Every structure is written in structure tokens, then in C-alpha cells.
């Protein structure tokens, strides 16, 4: 019996994003639209993760400098969000939503069938 990969055993948000990147429609998007999508995707973990890491360093070293660096990283993540929205734009967001609705429903049915089984 062939062992299933992680993405087929536990379809989660990572599997959904991986499948989205594999869609043929996404490959036709312009480069700036793909960059905007990645900026939108990465701004939250970058901002909170950077702030958490710098706050931990600040506590460990008892130096307030790291709090300022963490705050700067958090502010930079907001710039990433704004740039991502600007690059992706509302037209691209509508296009992505339209193209992924059907695949998202199929992914949701797959996940429900595996959890229910």
C-alpha cells in the first residue's frame, strides 16, 4: 500500500495554498499580481512573528532596543499589506475569488469527507 503524503492526508490551509499556486489560471496572472498575493499572504506572520521574536529578545537581554526593532517590523508589515493590496488590486481579487470558488468548495467537501470518515 502506497503511503499518502502529508497534503493528501491532512488537507488544510497549506494544502489549499499549494493547490492554488498549482492552478493554471494563477500562472497566467502578471508578475506584479503574484507579488501582491504573496505580500498579502506573508504580512501577518511577518509582523506578528517579528514582533514576538523581538519582544522575546528584549525580555532575554533586558534591552529596550529590541522592542523598537519589533515595532519597526510590525509597522513594515502594514506597509507590506498596503503594497500587496495596491499590487493585487480589486480587479485581481475578484478574478482570484471567481477562479477559486469552485476549487475551494471541492477542497471543503474533501476535508469534510475525510474528517467524517
ABEGO torsion letter per residue (X at the ends): XBBBBAAAABBBAAAAAAAAAABAAAAABBAAAAAAAAAAAAAAAAAAAAAAAAAAAAAAAGBAAAAAAAAAAAAAAAAAAAAAAAAAEAAAAAAAAAAAAAAAAAAAAAAAAAAAX
